[in-house]
Structure formats: structure tokens, C-alpha cells
Amino acid sequence: MSNIAIIGTGYVGLVTGVVLSEIGNTVTCIDIDENKVRILQRGQSPIYEPGLDELMVKNIDAKRLFFTTNHKEALANSNIIFIAVGTPQSESGAADLTYIKQAAKDIALNIVKDTIVVVKSTVPVGTNDLVESIIKEHLITNRKVDVVSNPEFLREGHAIQDTFYGDRIVIGAENNEAGNTIKKLFKPLNLPIVQTNRRSAEMIKYAANAFLAVKISYINEIANLCEAMDANVLDVAEGMGLDHRIGRAFLNPGLGYGGSCFPKDTEAIAYLGREYCAPLTIVENAIKANFRQREIFLQKVLNYFDGNLEGKIIGMLGLSFKPNTDDLREAPSVYLIEELEKRGAIVKAYDPVVKHLPQCVEHFDEVINNSNIVLLVTEWEEFKSLEIPANKLFDGRYFLKK
Ligand code: UGA
């Protein structure tokens, strides 16, 4: 079993750490935020993710899972170090690599034994090479360091399930021995493993996310056409999805993709396409279609009130960018609230998990009974049984529509 350090306790880092400890490794997760580390040490996850807290408590109690702010000690004691820091979108659309570069430097300055560094963060093609060169430049010992790419494919809200029962594990290595060590690390998960060079592994992650984003934008545009032509997009998705070459997954029409991944990753790969003169026109258009989807929905609401929202009470069901998460990043709800309020509407929103926005009310009854119209913005399962008069409902997710 290995001694593992994980830099970054966001979504990816925390779940990776918990799962690697669950399969028997000793894992120390590092974060600079003392308050966050104290919460984590108590076995409480700062993010809402079904099943995560239980696994944290179990492995903390078994003394396999630790959290610390002391990166020096954690890095020195590990033979495998995962980098799982954020790669936010910069002004140009490109991924901002500041945290990645800092992590590489920290590793170089603190390791005392031969180490494999695994890059889990979603990073542009060539970043693993950059991490290797930063480490080599700053290394203070003559230890051997290999850098291996191991992109993450988990979805928020299904993170534990996706990690234990994912479709594949991708390992990108230039050195076979290092690649095989990481392969062995994940062997207990018993999942198909794709072993490639580092650049291909980095590309697999972006290409997969962008493809899924394209699939969503495609079905959204088909949904708009269906609506105009009196066809039922859910039946169309069903009929298309049964073709194995297409598949039913990610053909759910709605308000467009949000969250911390698809919006950022589509921009980042589109940026790479422009930079390297291999334009990704399909991805570029999927991005545009994604934004248009929210505008079209807003326009439907405006049309309903003849363009005048002044004093109208608009109920909103669901705030998170998708069900089973409390994440509001790039959530259509945020855009809609802003646009509606800008035009004088009063928004009353209910979400099973998100409770902190000023628009939030205690119970969905308040949203349904005390509003002029109701917008279904996130398809939480508990909304399925709600009775909402058809003339009052704007179902942004085709969830209550028959
Ligand atoms: C996504 C990918 O699915 C993961 O494989 C990947 O690891 C992750 O990004 C990442 O790069 O870290 P996530 O953003 O958590 O995961 O959520 P998804 O379930 O993929 O949903 C993304 C967005 O697409 C949501 O806004 C969702 O509402 C929307 N969506 C999804 C649709 O509008 N229709 C669909 O049929 C499916």
C-alpha cells in the first residue's frame, strides 16, 4: 500500500483521497485553509455529496485518512503525490495554471524521496510537461520524480459511485514503470484502464467533456425545433438514444449545461483549437447554443407577461446547476434571477439543498401558491410529484412535461 498526499481538497481532491484511503492506502489531504481542514478532520465534507461523509468518517477512524495544513511534512512522507487543485477559466478562456505551478514548486521544495506526481486536475495538453520542468528546475534533492497524468471523470452528485464504478481510468505516462505503479494503485477498483502518453491522456479529458457538452447543445436545439413543430423531444431522445451508436445518456434537454466543468472546459479546448490553428467550430457553436438556451427560456417568460415583469412574483423550483449538489457555479438559476429582477420581478425560490440566497423560501408550497408563474429550473427528484397547474408552469427541464 502507498503513502499518498493530495494537494487540494476541492471536489476532485477530496473524493480521490477518500476513495484511495477506502481501498487501503494511507492518504493525507493538504489544504491551506485551516478552518476547512478542521472541518474535514471532524469527518465533515464541506461539499454536499451523497455518501461522502460516511466514507470520510470510516477512513479517518481507521487511521488511513488525514487532513493537514502542513504541506511540508505531508509531501516529505509520500511516495505518490496527487495534484488536484483548481484550474479556473482566465479572461481569454484559457485555463489559469497558477495553482498548478505553485503545487509543482511546493513538491520540488519538499520531497525527500523518489516520488510519482499525478496530475488529476483538468489541464490543457502539455501541462504535465510543464509540471515536470517546474519540478526539475526547483528540486533541492537529487531524487527521481516522474509525472503521470490521471484525469478525473466523476460527476458531482455521483462522485462516489463514479469513482468506484466508473467507465474507465486513464493513465498517461512517459515512463512505463511510473505508469504501471499508478495502474497498480487503482487495480482494486477493477475498472478498464487506458494507458497512453501524457498528452493523449490530457486530451481525452477535454475531448470527452466537450463531446458531452456538444451532445447536450445538440439535443437542446432539437428540443427548440420540436417545440416549434409540435414534436415531443423526450420521445425523440428516446428513439435516438436506443441506437447504440448514439446512446440515451446526455440527451436530456433543458436550460443548458452549467457547473464548474463543462463551461470552463469547452472554453479551454476551444481556446487551444484557436491557438494551434485547428479550430473546434462544433465546440464553439455548442458554447453559443448553450447560452442561447437560457435566453430563449427567459424570452418565453417575457412573452407571457407581454414584456412587463414589474411586480410579478416568479416562483423558482431548483437553484443548483443540477440535482444532488449545492453547487451554483454557472447555474442557469443565477442568470435567470439576475435577468428577472433587473426587469422588476420578485423571485421566490425553493431548492432542497441551496438555502442561502436572499430569494430562498422555506417550502415549495410558497413557490407554487404565492406566485404568478413557476419556473422549474433544476430537476430534483422530489419535484416529480408536485401538482402545478399547466398554465402556470414553465418547465425548463422537460421534467414534469408528459
Ligand atoms: C462533468 C462530467 O460529466 C464528468 O465526467 C467530469 O468528470 C466532470 O464534468 C469534470 O470535468 O470534473 P459534472 O459537471 O459534475 O460532470 O455534471 P454532469 O452530470 O456532467 O452535468 C453537467 C451539466 O450538463 C449540468 O448542468 C447538467 O444539468 C447538464 N446536462 C447533463 C444536461 O443539460 N443534459 C443532460 O442530458 C446531461
Residues whose N, C-alpha, C, O or C-beta is under 5 A from the ligand:
A	BS01	UGA	E152 F153 L154 R155 E156 I216 A249 F250 L251 N252 G254 G256 Y257 G258 G259 C261 F262 F321 K322
